[in-house]
Amino acid sequence: MIEFNSVAYGFDDVPVLEDLSLTIETGEFVVLVGPNGSGKTTLLRHCNGLLTPDSGTVLVDGTPVDEDLIAARSTVGMVFQHPRDQFVAATVGADVAFGPENLGLDRSAIDNRVTAALEAVNMADREDDRIETLSGGEQARVAIAGALAMKPLYLVLDEPFTGLDTPARRSVRSRLESLSDRGTGILLATHDLREVRDLADRVIGMRDGQIIIDDTPEQAFADCAELAIL
Ligand SMILES: Nc1ncnc2c1ncn2[C@@H]1O[C@H](COP(=O)(O)OP(=O)(O)OP(=O)(O)O)[C@@H](O)[C@H]1O
């Protein structure tokens, strides 16, 4: 379970999140929507300690994130908005191996994780490909594989469809669907609720750093239209 308890956060004393409380259950598929600047990315970055609350707490499976960053980062995988900014190596295999290598695993365990993560995103046998030669959709899937290689219980994705063409969106979407089916909790921020409405268990709508909708996809879709937050 990822828990936000009365979290407040500001940049340079400008408040962004205010008294925000939220619980995401293990295995849930939660979609986060809201206008530009409503605080979605800021919220997501608290899930694995990239940002620390000014007040309040964020807990992952009961442990405050800032008390055990390694545990939080192994449990919560993060896929950023522009996958290109996330890559640390020139080839697919080396990039996906980077996280497990930092866990100090032995080579065969690392290789197994890389193979499984690439299989999960339909990129098996592409380990030697150079990242710069991949399409946008393939890069998005490699970024997801990099997070999966840490065997996270939760996957947090910030606008994973941005800049992708239709086939690539479909492909990322179907990967997320199968991960969710296999029990990975997913928290995904998007501008386009339609894209993932049928995958979501629950939709959270934000405005001005606060949660104003927390409902089933059907109800939330209607509320988003009414509140003009999409
Ligand atoms: N590094 C930063 N320094 C100062 N202000 C920031 C920083 N990052 C975000 N902000 C501000 O915090 C507010 C929330 O931004 P955030 O990126 O969390 O919103 P968002 O809902 O993810 O927006 P978008 O949909 O455009 O990505 C905005 O007013 C933004 O300008």
The ligand as an ORCA input file, in Angstrom:
! r2SCAN-3c Opt
* xyz 0 1
  N      11.307     22.235    -10.102
  C      10.331     23.118     -9.901
  N      10.599     24.353     -9.399
  C       9.616     25.256     -9.183
  N       8.290     25.007     -9.438
  C       7.985     23.817     -9.940
  C       8.969     22.801    -10.192
  N       8.336     21.697    -10.682
  C       7.010     22.005    -10.732
  N       6.807     23.263    -10.300
  C       5.504     23.933    -10.199
  O       4.670     23.114     -9.384
  C       3.328     23.099     -9.891
  C       2.898     21.657    -10.118
  O       3.697     21.123    -11.167
  P       3.576     19.589    -11.604
  O       4.650     19.367    -12.635
  O       3.565     18.729    -10.425
  O       2.145     19.571    -12.281
  P       1.525     18.529    -13.320
  O       0.097     18.365    -12.919
  O       2.368     17.318    -13.379
  O       1.612     19.333    -14.676
  P       1.788     18.787    -16.198
  O       0.509     18.097    -16.530
  O       2.010     20.035    -16.974
  O       2.988     17.868    -16.220
  C       3.341     23.962    -11.147
  O       2.893     25.253    -10.790
  C       4.796     24.002    -11.533
  O       5.102     25.205    -12.196
*
